[in-house]
Amino acid sequence: MVRGTIASASASELVVKTDTSSVTVKVAPPLQVFSRGPGDLASVTPNSFIGVTTVKQPDGSERATEIHIFPEALRGLGEGSRMMTPPAGSAGGSASRMTNGNVSGAGATSTASRMSNGNVASTNGSTLVVQYAGGSQTVTVPPNTPVTQIKQVSKLLAAGDQVVVVATKRSDGSLVSGKALLTTK
């Protein structure tokens, strides 16, 4: 994944300015562009692929702070579990964790933030189990948890757009992609 700001965009390539360099990604047409919009917890059903940001609670459980529902075209994006960099300017904040996987269904709660992306296998009240290759995470979902749905949009990428480009490295070392997700930094 290449995360950054579009420096230039054409039908054949994107140049993305990352935190450390500029990265050129060849476009495999048609380029699919995705964006987040409002969603609701009722849309999280068995076998949905989701992302859940969580915060570790004092008892060791995980509590959801936001949920992102992915479309089928992005199923598997970022699957796994990893620590995230705390937002700039967060004083004494806990590190977040991103976990991408399949949601299954049983309960728990969390203080460090964690992101869990996966397929929903089942839901149980306000609890989800997110399964990913190599593990799973049980998440308690409070009633006021923000939910967004990621959908394909008809937008041409342009300089200044903040994106995550889902790229594949070719044997010659170049990158190619047919999918980009609009983000905010």
N, C-alpha and C positions, 0 to 999 in steps of 0.2 A: 504494500500500500504506500502510495506517495501522498503525503499530507502537506498542504501549503496553499499558496495564492497563485492563481493563474497569472503568469507574466505575459503570455501570448497564446492565442488559440487559432488554429486553422482546421480545415477539413482533414488534414493529414497528420497533424501533431499538436500536442499541448506542451508548453514549457511551464513547469511548476516551480515557483520559488519556495524552497523549504527553509527551515531554520538554519541550515548549514550550506546549501548550494542551490543551483538551478538544475532541474532534472527534466530532460526531454523524453516524452512518451509518445510513440507513434499511435495513431488512432486506427482501430480496427472497426470500420463502419458496419452498422450504424452505431454511433456513440450514444449509449443510453445514459441520461442524466436523471438523478434521483434527488428528492428533497424531502425534508420532514414537514409534516402537517399535523393538525390535531388528531388524536386517536382516543380510544377509551379501552378500559380494562376488559370490557365485554368482547372485544376483538381478539383477545389473547385466548386462543382455543388450543386443544390438543394438537400437537405437531406444528404449531406456529413457530417460526424462527424469530427470536426476540433478543434484544439486548437489555440487560438490567444493571443499572448502576446501584451499588449497595454501599451501606456504611456498617462497619462492624460494631456491634453492640457490646457493652461490658461483659455480657454472659457468653460472648464468642459467636453469637448468631449474627445473621445478616439481615438488614432492613433496606428495602428498596427506596431509592430517592428519585428514580425515573425509570421508565420503560420505553423502549423503542421497538416497534413491530416492523420487521423487515419483509419486503416482497419476496416472492419465490426466486426472482432473478438474482437476489443477493443472499440466498440461503447459503450458510457456511462461512460468510464473511467474518474473518477474525476469530474463528472458533478457537477456544482455549481460555486460559485464565492467566492474567498478568497484572502487575502493579502499574498504575498510571501516575504520571507526574502531577503533583498538586498544582492547582491553578496559581498563576502569578499573583502575588499580593496576599495569599491566604496565610494569615498569621497563625502559626502553630497548628495548622490543619493536618488532619491525618491523610496518609497516602490513600489514593483510590485504587481499586482493582477493577480491571475489565475482564469479564468472563463471558465468552461467546460459546453457546452450546444449545442443546435441545431441552425444552422445559418438560418436566415430568409431573410433579405435584405432591408436596407435603411441607410441613412448616419449620420455620426458624427466624432469627433476627440478627443485626450487626452494628463500629465507630470508624474504622478505616473505610473509605469508599471502594467499592468493587463494581465492575461492569460485567454482567453476565449476558452473553448473547447465545441464544440457542433455540431449539425447537420445543414448543410446548407439547408435552405428552399428556399432561393433565393439570388441572388447577383444583385447589381445595380451599374454598373460601378465599381468604386473603393470603394464601401461601402458594408459592410455585417452587418446583424443583427444576433447575436448569442443568441439563446434562450435556457434557462436551467430551471429546476424546480425552481419556485419561482422568475423568472425574465428574463431579457434580456439585452443585451449590443449592442449598435450600434457602429460600428467601421469603421473608414476611413482607407483605405489600399493604402499607397503610392506605386507608380510603382516599386520601388526598394526593396520592402519588401521581405526578404528571405522566401522561402517556402520549407518545407521538407515533404516527404511522409514516413510514418511509414509502414514497410512491414515485413512479416514473413521471417526469414532467417534460414538457416540450419547451426547452430553453437551450439556446446556444450558449456555450461557455464563452466568457469574455474576460479580458484582463481585469484583475481585481477580485474575481470570484474566489472564495475560499472553498477548497475541495479536498476530498480524499479520492484519489484515482486508484482503482483496483487494477494493478498492472501485473503482467507476466514477463519474466526475463527470458529472452530468446538465447539461443546458443551463442550468438555473437556478442552477448552482453547488453544489447539494446532492450528497451522496455516497450511493450505494446498493451493497449487496453481498449475495451469497448464499453467501460462503465465508470461513471464518476458520481460521487455523492457530494452535493453542496453542503457545506458546514458553516459554522461560525466559530471563530477562534476564541 
